[in-house]
Amino acid sequence: MTPTIKRLAAGIALMSAQAYAEEGIHRFNIPAQSLVSALQQLSAQSGAAMLYAEQSAAGKTSPALQGDFTLTEAVRRLLTGSGLTFHIGADGTVTLKPAGNDGASTLGAVTVTANAIYDSTNPYNPDYTRPTAATATKTDTALIETPFSVKVIPQQVIEDQQGVRLERALQNVSGVTREPAGNLTVESFNVRGFQSFYTYRDGLRMGLFSPREMANVERVEVLKGPGSILYGRADPGGVINIVTKQPLADPYYSLQQQFGSYDFYRTAIDATGPLTADKSLRYRVNLSYEDAHSFKEFNKNENIFVAPVLVWEISPRTRVGLELEYANIRSPVDIGIPPLNGKPILLPRERNLGESWAKRNNEQILVGLNWSHDFNDDWNIKQRFNTQLVTEDEVYVGRNGWIGDGVDSRYYGQQTDTMNTYFTNVDLTGKFDTWGAKHTLLLGGDYYQQDEMADYADYIGDLPINVYNPSHLANRPSLAGGDVGQYGSLTEWYGVYLQDQIKLPFNLHALGGLRYDNATTTDNFAPFSSYVDDRVSPRGGLLWRPIPQLSVYGSYTENFGATNAFDQDNKPLRPQTARQWEVGVKTELWDERFTGTLAYFDLTKQNMPTVDPLHPNRSVAIGEVASRGLEVDLAGKLLPGWQIIGAYAYTPFVEVTKDYADDGTGNVTPGKTGKRNPNVARHNGSLWTTYEFQSGDLNGLTLGGGATAIGNRKGDFDNSYTLPGYAVFNLMAGYKLKLGGSRASVQLNVDNLLDKTYYSGSNGGQVIHYGMPRTFMGSLRIEY
């Protein structure tokens, strides 16, 4: 595969040289206004970065600009009568300066601060913050005017931290931690005290398999709290939405080679640009190949990922997109280590209590079609359709429990699983005014179907292992005579929703919405084969923005959650639901370059299935878990070149508030009432900062570092053991160099600098996983 990648990279380099030799035509629609605002719109509509001194553009106006122009002609027209001249660099960056300066002067010599204006999708955008996001409202709403807590992790943060896994990006979000599940074969997170199995891709829910490849990720947006009103049946902690890279109107090519500890090698390619002279047909292709070992015995990963996208702008108002993702993931099955005497057993980090032949092969194909049409400047409609086809073959080993004297009982089996997911939605959005109020109305509907079928064969015997002196099996035992079977399920739901965002006088903003859901689940593994749930879920919010830099808000949301268990009569229990109250303060400083949110939440999950004390094989829906806490999120630029992103969560209360159990003699007890949810620390946070030298001999050099800290956590729902807290420190250094029309960069990251031994989390039961030791990761990248 490596020679193929090298040949493709060479082809990309040749194409890029020709692309930069010709200046393309852009379509502009910029009204007459202040020069600063006009330059911002020009940057957004062309994708060009712009550098200028603040005082040089202040107080000036620009004429309207409508039509098709080259970047050079567009800038020239906007600067008419401004007293400014400009220069367009080889990388497309536009630099403005007062007329009369000699050609040797540079922006670095200007004594005032310079602004860099980038479109949010520009690959060279260095910002750690984004002023808007769509995940919370499905409309492009300013974060400071959104009455919910939302955190955006832009591409630059992911690149600076060399985040090749989603969990690395989410360390920058308050109240979000990794929660290992499925012997590390399922990517799972804990959000506001509740486990969240599902992630979303461009607003559509993904299947329950495998770590997410980051090669085509533009940014990650996290909505805290229930999101089912817009996304259907969802986990109540929040919505993790991955926004993917889309085709650009101007050519861009990138080749990156990463290499690191434990024989980690990863190659990534990003290529995008127009396919037609008028740029109406554009493409983007992301590829990655990863081959890596691990600090643990037997563990090796090999991942292949390809993601092409086509976009056709049929007209200025109509757009169609077609996308494909293919992933092949070969990974180990890691059963972690067990607890002993109220804490994790003390074993070497590299020890694997599984077997070398316990492997997993996962193949995923995603096909997506989307289109949108603007009826006019105020009304538009869009539809997305995704289908994800997953096949997984797994040979697994798992824990049964202690036998005694350091000997652990294990089970073993083999399973082939297919999961086909189909998801589509339609959104109609319109803007209108009524009696001084400005409305943004959203009317939509969605349909989701997930069809899963599995064939399994379980070994009928036991595979004991001495955890202190393990003796591994060279070959797999025969499954002949074991337990063989098949199970499957079909889940369907449809929903319709209505939302109105209202901008009122006196800088007040109101949001209200309703959703109706109808869900059917058919399960051939349960005695009761089919059942239907439906529900109406509301949400609302009120926000006041007394000054441009500050807003205060409050909101209430209800959630329609996962399917539930069965009662003594084999009838389905009421569906799991949730409700949340939230209040907070948001700030936006220094021309939207720095954002912050302080939020307090009170979240309760209801109808949790608990064991029926009178019928131990059945459940009753009386369980309830409450989570309350305070969260802080910060991100942005403090000074030219100095950026920061941070998060802190204080979660003093996340406990079971209702539960019933049987003491074994027929007496009802409070069960797990008062127990704390696993993997949720009272305190957890992270801080990351970088500084890029702006001039002089060190120009282009970036230095950075940060820390992640998590307090003590309970390991299981019985609170039978505790995971100790930890803090790890990370460093990075990078250097960028312009080479004609291209940019080369080299980077080195050191994670867990002090080589701290810690536990990343548990599966909520008796399986614990170590965190990564000290690791080094280098990167070489060239961009055109």
N, C-alpha and C positions, 0 to 999 in steps of 0.2 A: 504493500500500500504506500510506503514512504516514497519510492520513485515516482509513483503516479502523482502524489501531492506535489513533489518537486517540479514535475513537468507542468502541472496546472498552474503553479505559482509563477513559473517563467512566462506562461501565456498571459496571465493576468498582468504581469509587469509590462509586457509589450503592448497590450491593449491600453493600459493606463497612460503610457507615454503619448499615444495618439489622441486619447480623450482630452488630455490637458493642453494639447496643441490647438484645440479649437474651442472658442468660447460659445456656449450654448445660448439659446433664446429662452427667456423666462416670461411668464404671463403675470402682469402686475395689476393690482386694483387698490391703489393707495389714494385716499382723498386728500385734499389740501388741509394741512394741519401744522402743528409744531414740527420743527425739523427733527427733534429727538424721537417723537412718536413715529414720524415717517421712516426714519432710519430703522427703527425696530420692526416695522411692518416689512420694509424691504428685506431685512435679514431673514425674517420668517418666511417670506414668499420665495426667496431665492436660495436659502440655505447657506448664504455667505456669512462668515464672521466679519464683524466690523469693530475697528479700534479707533477711538477718538478721545480727545480731552473734553471733560465735561463742560468747561467754560467756553470752549470754542463753538459748541452747538446750542448753548443755552440762549433762550430769548429769540431764536431765529425761527422762521416759518419756511415751509416748502410748498411748491405747487402740487396739484393733483397729478397722478401718474396712472394712466389706464392704457393697457394694451400689451403687445409683445415686444420686448426689448432685450438686447444683451445687457449683462450686468454693468458693463462700462457705460452704456448709454443711459441706463436707468439712474445710476449714481450721478452722472453729469446733469441730468434734468432736475433731480431733486436738489442739487447744490446750487442751482441757478440763483444768483444774487446773494449767496450766503457768505461770500468772501473766503470760502474754503476750497482747497484742492484735494485731490485724492490720488492714491496709488493702489493698484491691485497686485498682490504678491502672487508668486507661482502656485501657492496653495489655495488661492482664491480669497484670501483675507483682504478686506478693504481698509486701508488706513487713511484717515482724514487729518489735514493739518491746515493752518491758516495760510492763505496765499501770501507769497513773498518769502516764505522759508526756503532756504536753499535745499537742494536735493539731498545733501548729506545729513540733514536733520532727521531724527527718528522720534517716535512717540516716547521712547524711554527717556528722552531728554526733557520732556514736558514736566513741569513741577507739580501739576495737579494729577489726581488719580485718573487713570484711563479706564473706560468701560469696554468690555468685550460682549457683544450681542450675538448669541447663537440661537438657532432654532433648536427646539427640544430634541429633535431627531438627528441633529448634526453629529457625525461620528467624532468630531474634534471638540464637542462641547465639554468643557472642563468642570462644569458646575456640580456642586453636591446637593443642590436643591432644585425643585420644580415648583412654580407658583400655582399650577393647576393640576387636577387629576379627575378622572372620569369614574373611578371604581365606586365611589360612594353614592353617586347620583345618576350615572350613565349619561351625564352631560359634562362638558368641559368646564367645570366650576372652579373658581379660585378657592384654594384651600382655606384662606382666611375667611371665606364666606360660606363654608360648609359646616353645618352644625353637628359634625361627627369627627372623631379622631381618625386621621388618615396620615400615613407615613409613606413617602416615596423614596425608593433607593435607586438613584440614577446609574447609568452605565459607568460613569467615571469612578464612582465608589467601588463598583464591582471590579473594575480593572485595577484600581490602586491596591485593592486587597487580594487580587488574583483569586476571585471567588469562582471556582469551577463547580461548586455545588450551591444549591439554593439556600441551604442552612447558613452558609457564610454570609450571604447578603442579609438574611433575616436576623443576624446577630445585631444589626444596627437598629432594630425596631424594639421599642419597649414592650414588655409583656409577652414576647414571643421567644420560645425556646424549643430546641429540638427534643422530640420524644421518640426514642427508637422503638420501632414496631416491626413485626413480621421478620424476626431474625435479620434485621437491617435490610430486608428486601422491599419494604414499603416506606416511602418518605412521609413522615408524620411530624406534626408540630403541636406545641401547646400554646394556645392563644387565650390570654385572660383567664387562665386556670382550666381550660377545657381542651381536650385533645381534638385536633383537626386533621382528618385524613386526606381531605380533598383540597387540591389547588385548582385555580382557574387560569385559563389561557385566553387572553383577549376577551375576558368576560364570560367564557363558556367553561363549564365544569369538566375536569379531566377525570379519567379512570384512576383506579386505586392501584397503581403499579409504579415502582421504580423511581430512583432519584432523577430529578429533572436535569436535562442537559442545558447548559447556559450559553451555548454558542450563538443562539439567535435571540437572546433576551436583551431588549432595549432598556427596560427598567422593571422594577417590582413595586407594585402598589398594594398597601395593606390597609383595609378598612377594619377598624376595631369594632367589635360587637356584632350583633346579629345582622345578617345581610340577606335574609331569605326573601324580603319583599321584592328585590330585584333579581335574585339568583335562584329562587326555588328552595328546595329542601337543603339546608346548610347547617354546619356546625355553628353553635352560637357564639364562639369566641371571636370569630372574625372571618374575613374573606381575603385570601392571599391570591392576588391577581398578577399574572405574569404578562407583561406587554411585550410583544415580539417585534423584531426589527422588520421594517417595511421598505419596499423599493424607494430609492431616491431619484430625483430628477437629474442630478449630476453624478458623474462616475466616481466611485470610491472602491478601493481595493485594499485588502489587508491580509497579511500572512503572518501568523504568530506561531512560534515554537516555544513551548514551556517544558521545563525539565526540573526534577526535584528529588527529594529524599525518597528512599525505598523504590528506586527505579521507576519514578513517575515520569512519563513522557506524554505530551499532548500537543497535537498540531491542529490549528484552527484557521479557516479561510473564510473571509467575508468579501463578497463581490456584488456590486450593485450599480445600476445606471439605466439610461434609456436604451430602448431597442429601435426606436424610430426617431426621425429628425425632429418632429414636433414634441417629443418626449411624452406623448400620450400613452405609450406602451413601455412599461418599465419592469425590471426584474431585480431580484435579489436572491443570492444563494449563500447559505452558511453551511460549512462542513466542519466536522471535527473527528479526530481519531485519538483515542486515549488507551495507553497500555501502562498499567501500574500495578506494583506489588503493594504490600502493606507492612506495618510493624508487627502484624500478627501472623502466626504460622498459617500456611496453606492459602492465605487470602490473596487473590489476584483478580484484577478487573481488566476487561477489554471492552471498550465502547466505540461504536460507530454511529455517527449522526449526520444526516443530510436533510436540509430544509430549504427547498426552492420556493419562491413566491413570484407571482406575476400580477401586475396591476394594469388595468386598461382604463384610461379616462376617455370614455366614449364621447363625452362633451364636457364643457366646464362644470356642468351640474350632475353628471352621471358617472359613476365609477364602479368597476367590477374587479374583484380580486379572486385569485385561485392560489391555494397554498397546499404544500405537502410536507410532512415530516416523516422521516424513517429513522428508527433507532434500533440497534441491536446491542443488547447489554448482557455481557457474561460476567457474573459476579459470584462470590462465595456465599454460603449460608453460615452466618456467624451466630452462635447460640450464647455468646457472652460468658459471664461468670455468675455464680449464684451468691445470695447473701448467706451469712452465718452469724448467729448470735447478735442480731440487730444491726449489722453493718456488712458492707461488701467483703467477701472473703479475700484474704491477702494472697494474691497469686501474681506471677510475673505478667507484665502487660502483653508480652508476645504470645502467651500461652493460648492455644485454641482447644477448647473442650469438644469441638466437633470432629469432623473427619475430612481428610483431603479430598474425598470423592463427593462431598456434599456441595453441589454446585447448582447454579440457576442460570437459565438462558431465557432472556426476555426479548421478544421482538414486537415492535410497535409501528403501526402505520396510521398516520393521521392525514385525512383529506378535508380541506375546508374551502367553502365557497361563500363569498360575501359580496354584497352590492349595496349601493346607496344612491339616492337621488334627491337633489335639492329642488323643491317646487319653486321656491323663491328664496330671498335672503332670510326668511323667518321660519320656513317649514321644510322639514326633510324627513325621509324615511330610509331605514336601513335594515338589512337582514343578514344574519350570519348562520351558516350551517357547518357543523363539524361532525365527522365520524371518526372514531378511534377504534382500531382493531388491534387487539393484544392477544398474543399467544405466549404462554410461559410453561416451560418444562423445568421441574425442580426436583432434585433429590435432597431431602431435608433430614436433619437430625435435630431433636429438641429435648428439653428437660422434662422428666417426670417428677423429680424430687429426690431428696436425700434418702439413701439406704442406710448410711451410717459409716463412721470411721473414715471419713473423707471420700466415700464412694457415692457417686451420683448416678441415678437411674436415668436412662435416655430412651427415647423412642426414635423410630426411623421409618421413612416411607418415601414414596415417589408420587408426584402429581403432575398432571397436564391440565392447564387451565386456559380457557379462552374467555375473553370478555370483550364484547362489542358494545360501544357506546355511541348513541346518536343524540345530538343536541342542536336545536335550532331556536332562534328568537327573531322577533320583528319589533322594531321600535319606531314610533312616530313622534317626532319632537317638533314643537312649535313655540314661537314667541309672539306675545301680543300684550296690549295694555288695556287695563280697565280702571277708570276712575283714579288715575294717578298711580296705580300699581302695575309693575312690570312682571309678566308671567313667563316662565319657561315650563311648558307642559310636556309631560312624557306619558304616552300611552303605549303599552307593549304587551306581548304575550310570548310564552316559550313552551317548548315540548322537549322532554328528556326521556330516553329509553336506554336501559342498560340490561344486557342479556349475558348472563354468566353461566358457564357449564364447566364442570371439573370431573376428571376421572382420577381416582386415587387407589393406591395400594399401600397398606400399612403392614409393617413387620409385626408378626404376632408375638415375638419374644421381647427381651429386654437387652439393651446394650449398656451395661454398667461401665463406669470409668472412674479411676482414682484421680481426683483432681490435683493431688500433690505429686503424683508420679504416674502420669497418663501413659497408657499403652494403646496406641492407635491401630485401627484395622486397615490392613493394606488393601483389602478388597471388600466390596459391598456384600453383605449377607443376602442370601436368596429370599425373595418375597413370596416364593411358592407356599401356598397354604395360608397366606396372610389375609387380612381383611381387605376385600376389594369392593369398590362401589363407585357410585356417581351421584353428584348432586348439582343442583342448578337453581337459578332464580331469575326472575324477570321483574324489573322495576320500571314503572312508567309514571310520569306525572305531566300535567299541563297546568299552566297558570296564566292569569291575566293581571295586569297591574296598572295603576294610575298614580302619577306623582305630579305635584305642582310646586315649583319653586317661585316664590313671590318676593319681589323687591319692593318694599314699602317706603313711604316717606320717613324722614328722620333716621336714615341708614339702618332700618330694620329689615331683616330677611326672615321669611317664614317658609317652612317646607312641610308638606303633608302628603301622605300616600296610603294606598290600600292595595292589598293583593289577595286574590282568591287562588287556592291550590286544590287540586284533586289528584290523588296519588293512588296507584294500584300496585300491590306487590304480590307476586306469585312465587311460592317457594316450595319446591318438591322435597325439601329436606325436613319440613315441619309437618305436623299432623294436620294443621289447617292450611290448605293450599293457597288460598287467595283472600285478600282483604283490601278494603278501600278506606282511605283517609281523606278528609277535606277540611279546609280551615280558611278563615279570613284573618289576615294579619295586617295591623296598622302600624304606621310610624309617623312621627312628627318632630319638628325642631323649630326653634326660634333663636335668632342670632342678632346681636346689635353690634354695629361697627362705629363707635363714637368718633374715632379718628382713623385715618388710613392705616396706621401702624398697629391697631389693636382691635380685637373683637372678643366678645363673650357670648357663650351659647349654652343652650340646654336642649336635650332631646330625649324622646321615649321611643323604643322600638320593641316589637314582638317578633318572634321567630318560630317557624314551622320546621321541626327538625327531622331526625332519622325515624325510620320505621321501628316498631317496638316488638316486645315479646308477646307471649300468649298466656291467658289466664287458665283457671282450672277447667273451664268448659271448652278449651281450645279456641277461644275467641280472642281476636287481637286486642291488646290494650290500647288505650288512648295514645295518640302519637306524642312523641317528645316535643315539648315546646319550651320557649324561653322568653324572658322579658328583660329589658335593660333601661335604666335611667342613667343619663350621663350629663355632666356639666363641665365646662372648661373655658379656658382662655387661650387665644391664639395671637401671635404677633408676626409681623412681617416688616423687616427693617432694611434700610439701605437699598432702596429701589428693587425690592423683592429678592435680594441676594442672600437674605438670612431669614429663616422661618423657625417658629417654635410653637409647641402646643403643650399645655398643662391640662390634664383631664382627670376627673374623678368618675368612676363608674360603679354601678350596683347591678350585677347581672345574676339572674336566677334561672336555672334550668329545671323544668318541671316534668313530671310523669316519667321519671327515671324508673326503669324496671328493677324491682327488687324481689327477692325470693318470697313466695307466699308461705308464711309460717305454718299454715294448715295443710298446704300441698307443696312440699319441697321441690317437686319437679316442675312447678309452674310459678308464675310471677304475678305480682300486683304492681300497679302503676301509682305508687305512693312515694317513690323516691324523689328527693329534691336536693339540689346542690346550689349553694350561693357563693358568689365570688365578688369581693369588693376591694377596690384599690385605687392607687394614684399613679399616674404615668406622666413622664416628661419626655418629649422628643425635640431635638434641636438639629439643625442642619444649615450649612451655608458658608458664605465667605465673610471672614472677619476683617481682613485686610487684603490688598492685592497679593495674590499668590498663597494666602493662608486660608485653608478651608478646614471645616470641622463637621463631624456628624456624631451625635451622641444620643443615648437613650437610658432611661432609668425607670424601673417599676417597683412600687411598694405594694405588695399584696398581702396584707395581714390576715385576711379572712378568705379562705376558699375551702369550705367544709360541706359535708353532708348534713343537711338540716332536717331531713326526714328519711327514716328507714325503719324497717321491721325485719326481724329474724326469729328463728326458733332456737331455743337453748338446747334442743335435743330431747327434751322431755315433754314437748308440747306447749311450753310457756313462751309467750311472745316477749321479745326483748327489743331494745332500740336499735339493734343491729350496728351499722356503721355510723350512726348519728354522732356527730362531733368529730369524725375522722377527717383529716385533711387530704385533699386530692394529691395524687402522686406527681412528682416532677415539677412542683410549683414552689419556688423559693419565696420567702418574704421579701427579700431584696435581690434584684438582679439589674445589671446595667452594662453599658459599653461606651467607650469613647475612642474615637479615631480622628486623627488630624494629620494634615500634610502641609508642607510649605514648598512652593516652587519659586526658585530664585528668578527674578524678573529682569535682571541686567547684569553686566559685568562678566567676569571670567566664569562665574558659576551659572550663567543664564542657561536654562534648560534642565538644571539639576533639581530633583524633587526628593525631599526627605520626609518621612512620615512614621507614625507609630500609634499604638493604642493599646487598650486593655479591655478584657471582658471578665466580669466577675459575677458569680452566682452563689447565693447562700445555701444553707442546708436545705435538703428536700426529703420528703417522705418517698419511699421507693414503691409502695403498693397501697391499695385502698384499705388494707387492714392496718396500715402504719406499723408494720412489724419490723421494719428496718429503716435506717436513715442514710442518705447519700450526703457525704460531707461537702461543704462549699469549696469554692476554688476561685483563683484569679490567674489568668494567663496574659502575658504581654507579647505584643507583636511589633515588628519593625519592617520598614521598607525603604528602599532607595532606588531611584530611577533617573534616567537621563534621556532627553529627547534631542535629536539633531536633525535639522532640515538639510536635505540633500536635493537641491533643485526643486522639482515639484513634488517631492516625496518627503516623508518623515520617518526616521528610524528611531527606535527606542529600545533601551535595555533596562531591565528591572530585576531586583532581587527582593524577595520577601522572606522573613524569618518569623514563623508562628510558634507560639509557646517558647519564647526565648529562653526562659529559665528551666525548661524541660520539666514542668510540673506534672506529677502524676495525679490524675483526676478522673472522675466518672462523668461522662456526658449525659447519662440518664438511664432510666430503666424502661421496660416495656409495660410498666404498671403492675407487673407481677413479680416473678422470681428470676428475671433475667436482667443483668446489669452490663453496661458497656463502658469500656475505658474510652477516654478522650485521646486525641492524637498527641504523641510525644513532640519534642522539638523537630520541626521540619523546615527545610529550605526549599524555596521554589524560585527558579529563574525564568526570565522571559526575554525573548528576542522578537521584535515586531518591526515590520516595515509597512507603511501606509502610503497610498498614492492618491 
